[in-house]
Structures are given as C-alpha cells and as structure tokens.
Amino acid sequence: MSLTLYRLEGCPYCELVVDRLDELDIEFESVWTEGLHSKRDEVKRVSGQRGVPVLVDDDRGITMAESERIVEYLDTTYAA
C-alpha cells in the first residue's frame, strides 16, 4: 500500500485525516507543506490546487482533497 498525505502542521483538517488513518492502522507517508498557499507548488502539482490535506493513493490511482471526503474514502476502501 502506498498512501501519501500532504499536510500542514497545526491544520485541524489534516489531523482529522491522520486520526482516521491511525484508527484504521494504515501506514502512510507524510509530506509537510509550506504555510503559505503560494509556496505549495508540490501540492498543486499532484492535486491541481494548493489546499491541504491531500491524499494520494498510488495503488488505486486516486488523488483527493478535503478532509471529509478523504475520511469517507478511507472508511469505504480500507475499513474492515
């Protein structure tokens, strides 16, 4: 499994996703982003926008933003 989460330190929406990943015992890689939207070039490159969190699921070819959508995706795809 290859999940990458683009996140910002102190971001409550990012922490919602991290908490759910931890609850589901899913391994993931964190990519820490810059605080300024204008500096988030890597996030824009992978997702087409500069907001975080962004989850990339390489195994399934999925890239998505917005914490609620990501948590719903994790529950649907990875919850036992």
Secondary structure, DSSP 8 states (H G I E B T S, - for coil): --EEEEE-TT-HHHHHHHHHHHHTT---EEEE--SSGGG-HHHHHHHSS--S-EEEETTTTEEEE-HHHHHHHHHHHH--
